[in-house]
Amino acid sequence: MMRIMKVLCPRCKRETEYSRGNPSRPFCSERCNLIDLGQWVDGAYAIPVADASELGSSGPDDERIESAETPRLSPTDPGKLH
């Protein structure tokens, strides 16, 4: 007999099944999944990246990485980049 694993939803902390029967796993619902995705899109979450100077590399990609700017969507006007 297979046991179904229970986890806490990362968004609302409600206990939910972590199984194939829950297409939104590890979230409890599509709503919590979309709220979390929206936070990534808005920049509320970020993955830390080491500065190129900290890496000690002087490869050909360094200049491109340092000069690249990522356009961000305005929180007040989602169609406007700033």
N, C-alpha and C positions, 0 to 999 in steps of 0.2 A: 504494500500500500504506500502510495506516494503522498508525502506531506506537502501542503501548500505553504510556501514561505510568506509570512506577513512582514511588511515594512511600514515605516512611517512616511507619508507623503512629504517630500522635501519642501513643499509649498505651505500646506495647511496643517501638517503634522497628524492628519487622520490616518488611522491604521488601514492598510489596503493590501490586497493580495498581489504578490509579485509572481505572476504566472502568465501563461499565454492567453488566458481568459481576460486579462486586463491589458488592452492595447495601448493604454497611456502609461504603463509602468515606467519608471518607479512612482509616477504620480497617481493620485486616486481617480482623476478624471481628466478629460480633455481640457476642461476649463483651467485647472491648475497647471497643466502642461503648457497651455498657451500663455498664461500669465508669466510663467518662468521664461519662456521663449521671448516674450516682449521685453523682459528685463535685460536679457542678453542684447537684444536689438537696440535698446535705449542706452546701452553702455553702463548699466548699473553693475554688471559683472564684467570682470576683465581678467584675462590670463596674464600674469606678470611675464615680461620679456626682458631678458638681459640687454643692457645697452651695448652697442657694437664695440665701444671702447673698452668695456669690461671683459669682452671675450678675448681681446688681445689679437684678433685676426685682422689682417690687412688685405683680405682677398678682394677680388673684383666686385663682389656684391655689396661690400660695405658702403660705398658711396650711394648706391641705389637705395639701400635700406635707410640710411640716415636722411636722405632727401625726400623719401616718399611720405606723403601726407594722406591720411585716410579721411575722406569726407564723412562728416557726421550729419545725420538728420536733425533738424531743429525740433525740439520737443513741442513747441507751440505750433509749428507748421510742418507736418510730416512730409510734405512734398518739397520742402525747401532745404537745400544743403547749406551748411555753414562751415 
